[in-house]
Amino acid sequence: FRHLDTRLGPVVIVETGCARRPNGWGDGQSTVLFDRYITARGDGSCCHSIDISPDSVAACRAMVSDAVTVHLGDGVAVLHRLCRDGTLPRGIDLLYLDSFDLDLVYWFASAAHHLKEFLAAAPLVAAGTLVVVDDSPLDGHFVNDHDQVWSAVQPPVVGGKGRLLAEYAASVGATPVFTDYQVGWTGW
């Protein structure tokens, strides 16, 4: 949100994977947070969220304001269409990729899907676009803290769903902004 605060005028957030159920904080509520942010901006900012599950799309639509458009379909196909049909004429300020559940053992499928989503959205990704991939720990070492909350521990190396996009980002000289459980880059 600090990055979006630096953007002038309305911002465009595009997200793959939407909130699935009310108050499902362990199951992703980014759509709800994006909705609250753009509503608070009050400047015509918008969010486009994409999910392949009809049940998740219906639940998400009930949780957010009209500033969020929730699209039903595969993230790659819908991003490809949105980038070419004029729906997103200004470009994307935040591209948030979280449409595929992570399997730490068999990470390739989710990482490949997120790379394909990025490439589908690439026509509207600019130097100032923040691209974020959720669920990108290097490995599955978990620590249980005193409040019974699980958190991943990793060195600053990207794994999981962001692994292939991290390799692409390094190849094109994108700037890492943060490398934690979520990873993000600008400078495309």
N, C-alpha and C positions, 0 to 999 in steps of 0.2 A: 504494500500500500504506500510505503514511502516513495517507491519508484513512481507509482501512478500519481502521487501528489506533485511530482515535478512536471507532469505533462500539462500543457495549456489546453483549455477547452475541454469538450467532452472526450472521454476515453472510451475505447472499445476493448472489452475483455472477451476472449474466446476461450472456451473451456471444453475439453472432451472428458466425458464422465460427469454425471450430475449427482446432486444430493439424492439419496435413495429413500430416506425416511426421515420424518421429523425428529429432531434431537438425536440423530444417529451420529454423534460426534466421533466415535471410533470408526465410523464407516464413511466418512467424508461429508463435510458440510460447506465445502468451498463455495458452492453456488449461493448458499444463503449469505455467506460473508460477502461475496461479490455484490449481491443484491443490496445489502445494507450499505456498502461502500458507495455504490453509484447513486443510490437514493439520497444519501447524505450529501454527495457532491451537488446534486440538484441542478446540473448543467446539461442534461440531455445525454449523459453517458449511458452506455448500454452493455449488456452481456449476452452473448450467444453461447448456450450450453448444449452439448450434443451427447446423446446416450442411445445405445442400441436396445435397451430394455423398455418396452411399453409401460410396464409397471413403474419403473424408476422415473420415466418422463412424466407420467401422470402425477406421481407423488411430488416430484419437484415443482411442477407447475402450480400445485396447490400451496407450496411453501414460499413462493417468490412473487414479487410485484411484476407489473407489466413492462418494467425496464429490462427484464430478462426474457429472452425468447429461447424456449427449450425445443430443440430439434430431435426428432426420432430418426435414428439411422446409424450406420457405421461411421466412425469419426473420419476415416480417410475419405470416403465418398462425400459426406456432407461438407467437410472442409473444402474439398475440391470444388464442389458446387458453389458454396458461399463465396469463395475467392474469385469466381468467374462470372457469377450472375448479377453482380452489382449490389448485393446485399451489404457488403462491407466496403464501401467506396473509399474510405479514408485510410484503411490499413488497420493493423492490430497493435494495440499498446501492450497488452499482456496476453500471451498464449500459454494456457495452463493445461498440460497434458496429464490426464489421470483416468483414461478410459478402460484400462486393462488391469485386472488384478495381478499382483506380483506373485510369482513363484520363485523363491530365491535359488532353488536347485535348478529349475529349468527356466531361467530368466530370459532366454533368447526371444521367445515369442512375444512377450510384452515389450521388450526393448525394440524389436523390429517394428512392431505396430506403432510405437510412439515415433520412431524415425519416419515411418511412412506418413503419419499425421503431420509431422513438421514439414515434410516435403510437399504435402498437399496444400498447406497454408503458406508456404514460402513466398508466393507472389505478393503477399500482404505483410510480410515480415521485413522490417527496416532496421537500421542501425540502432534506433532507440527502443525497439520492441524488446520487452523482457520475456524470454521463453523459459518456462519452469516445467520440470518433470517431477512428479511426486514419486514416492516409494523408490528411492535410488540408493539404498545402502549398499556398500561393497559386499557385506556378508550378513549372516543371520545371528551374530552374537548379540544376545539380549541381556539386559540387566534389569532386575526387578527392584525398584526403589521402595522406600518405606511405605508409600501410599498405594502399593500394589499396582503401579503404573509401569508398563513395559516400554523401554526405549532402546533404539538401536545404537550400538557403539561402533564407530568405524573411523578409519583414518580419512583424510580429505581426498579420497579417490572415489570416483563415481562408479556405481554398480547398478544392479537391479534394472528398473525400467528406463533409466537414463543412460545406460552404458554405451549404446551405439550412438546416440545423439551427442554424447560427450566426445566421442572420437571424431564425429563430424564437426562439431563446434571447434575442436582443437585444430582440425585440418583447415578450416576457413578463417581462423583467427578470431573467433568470437571471444568475448571477454567474460570469464567466470565472475559472477556476482556473489554467489554463495554455493557452497558444496557441503551439504549436510544430508539429512534424510530426504529433503527436497534439494534439487539443484537448479540453478538459474544462470542464464547468460544474456548479455546484450552485445551490441557491436557486430551484428550480422552484416 
